[in-house]
Amino acid sequence: MSKKVKDFGIEKTLKNLGIKDENKGTSVGGKYFASGKTIESFSPVDGNLIAKIKTSGESDYDKVIETAEKAFKEFRLIPAPKRGEIVRQLGQKLREYKDDLGKLVSYEMGKSLQEGLGEVQEMIDICDFAVGVSRQLHGYTMHSERPGHRMYEQYHPLGIVGIITAFNFPVAVWSWNTALAWICGNVTIWKPSEKTPLCAIACQNIMNDVLKENNLPEGISSVLVADHEVGQRLVDDKRVSLVSFTGSTRVGRMVSSKVAERFGKSILELGGNNAIIISQDADINMSIIGAVFGAVGTAGQRCTSTRRLIIHESVYDEVKNRLVKAYGQLKIGNPLDETNHVGPLIDVDAVNQYEEAIKKCKKEGGKFIVEGEVLKGKGYESGCYVKPAIAEVKNSYEIVQHETFAPILYLIKYKTLEEAIAIQNDVPQGLSSAIMTQNLREAELFLSHAGSDCGIANVNIGTSGAEIGGAFGGEKETGGGRESGSDVWKYYMRRQTNTINYTTQLPLAQGIKFDI
Ligand code: NAD
């Protein structure tokens, strides 16, 4: 471990979370497999090597699946509220490890410490939510058309739930899926992003303790730290009943068709291209705060990051000038230092994509009012720090239609609200959207059938940051999946209709006669 790593107090954090210099990345409960190649995790904060991880190989994969299948047979028989108790204990442990895990998220992924802690809080919140839901896995009862018959429906667990996650929420997305999957009686296998493997190992270490303390089968929770080929195996494997995939639309499109081909179930949480409409009746102060946080928070690497601002012509110049001023005050640097607003991008590839997008935007006619730049020099040695940029564009530009995972904000002018809504909807993605207005008519139109076509539509709130109580996800190329709150638990179960005849006759439905 380098000296710099010690400077940030990371060494103690890693120790508390059970991370060593050399780790085994595949764990089924407390059992480890590691016949694959070794990968390294570098921090985008300072470019230092955090740790090495021995990944799982071909032969490990089947062992993990077999252990999970065995665990499922036992776990599904445990009553749902008792499974909820396991999730409650995980939430309790996450409270104990919140500071350490939040710090590791910040250091390995590069988001601000506050956002790292917020991510762990989201894990705690979903555990609390799932505990309540574990007593509410309700089905309907119906009146049968046949005398002496009773009809009702019930929900059963699916089996193995495969969870494939993106780098930008390296811990929360796992918990959104696992907390619900477990109370529903499923077992889970997690294939985290190879860009944030240590966050996954830390979560699994925490869960291993819960399983051990409750003397539960180890296959209830597994993590497969491996490259995307192992992810592909989960996608293709008939033994995996549900694949919950969070990531790019490009990979999600393949996951969707492969899982459908084998009649498996999938939940898809893919890319976004989120806009805020700033109306002539907006509170401009609130709009600026919402827009800046939405565009530069997590260095523009949230699926819900604000990428487009659609601004009424009467307030356009004022909003533009205030944005330029606000961007001038942004501090870019080490995300563990809480005085900084913007941290690094995840890696040098992401920096290249940011530069490429700026080039394309200029070529299409985009006018940059805040220029982008890759930062160099002291504090920026990792090569992953960039300046958030703002460009005036047309919505129809190819680059504007595309999700660039970086802090580039596009400004577009509008005249009527109908036109603004049409612009907001005129992209392939449909995740998050917002309107800033104090006009009730505008707000209601935006939320109506003629309004936003996104899975999330907010009024006087930005596009990023969602509470776990609501169903989270988006339409069109965002994939149509829903995770987290509301009645999302139903995605993790199979539905069964039961009809019971308690008479001595066998009447057929629809009055059909069949005498023998
Ligand atoms: P990515 O698609 O590159 O990778 C996501 C995961 O898929 C990783 O674990 C990766 O190893 C795995 N993967 C890659 N190829 C695979 C294959 N052939 N088979 C199976 N798995 C494979 O995405 P990323 O760069 O890690 O994350 C950024 C993207 O995720 C953005 O588009 C962002 O909008 C999206 N995202 C969406 C949500 C949401 O809830 N809608 C949340 C977070 C991130």
Boltz pocket constraint, residues with backbone or C-beta under 6 A from the ligand:
constraints:
  - pocket:
      binder: B
      contacts: [[A, 164], [A, 165], [A, 166], [A, 167], [A, 168], [A, 169], [A, 191], [A, 192], [A, 193], [A, 194], [A, 226], [A, 227], [A, 228], [A, 229], [A, 230], [A, 231], [A, 232], [A, 233], [A, 235], [A, 246], [A, 247], [A, 248], [A, 249], [A, 251], [A, 252], [A, 254], [A, 268], [A, 269], [A, 270], [A, 271], [A, 272], [A, 302], [A, 303], [A, 304], [A, 403], [A, 405], [A, 431], [A, 473], [A, 474], [A, 478]]
      max_distance: 6.0
